[in-house]
């Protein structure tokens, strides 16, 4: 492998690591509420697992740069919801 190729791979690895750090909000593993009836999905834009009613709780584990938050409703399976549906995280 050439020096130029190794340098390019190192830069790509640092960029990927930086992107992962940016994907985790300061409020990771927080309890939040949803501002409207919200479908929890198995993947971003995936199949609906269940619905959290407006005002219901959501345990936020992380938020991705794509605008999707990952976590779960009360005693429910983990899934994804739009980050814009969250408020009152603490």
N, C-alpha and C positions, 0 to 999 in steps of 0.2 A: 504494500500500500504506500502510495506516495505521501510526502509530507503535506502537500497541498490537500490531498483527499482526507488525511487524518485531521487537519485543521478544520476543514469544512464539516466533518462529522462532529468534532468537538463543539463547534459553534451551534450546530443543530441540537446537540444534546443539552447545552446550556439554555437555548431558546425554549426547548420543550419543558425543561425543569422550571423555568421562569413562568411559563404559561400555566403549569400545574399549581404553582404557588398562588398565582392570581385567581385561580378558580375557587379558592377557599375563602369565604368571607370572614370578617372579624367575628361574626356571630355564629360560626359553625357550632353544631350541636346545641342549638337554641330552641326554645319553645316559642312558636309563632302562632298567629291566627290567620285564617284566610278571609279575604274581603268579599268573597262571593262563593256560590256553590262551585266547587272545584273538583274536577276529575283527577284522580291520581292514576298515572299511566305506568306501564311496565318499561317504557323507554320514552325519550322525548318524541312526541307525536305518535306514540305507540298505542297499544290496546288499553282500554280503560279497565282498571282493577276495581276501583270503588270511588265513591264521591264523599267529599268532606263538605258538610253544609256551611253556609256563610257564618262566620264567627267561630267555626270549629278550630280545633288545635291541630298543629302540624309540627312534628319534631324535625327541624332542619339539620341535616348532617353536612351538606355542602351545596354551594351554588356554582354552576358551570358558566363559563364565559358565553355560552350559547343562550343564556337567559332561562335555563331550567334549573330548578332546585330539586335536590334529592333528599328524601327522608320518609316519614310515615305519619299516618294518623294514629289516634289512640289504639294501641294494641293491634295495629293492622300491618300488612306487608309494606316493605319499602317500595317507593316508586318516585316518579317525577311529576312536578307541577310547574306551571309558569311562575317564575320568581316574582313577577308583578302582582301575584295574588296574595302575597304575604304582607303582614303588618304586625307591629307590636312585638317584634322578636326580643327575647330577653334570656 
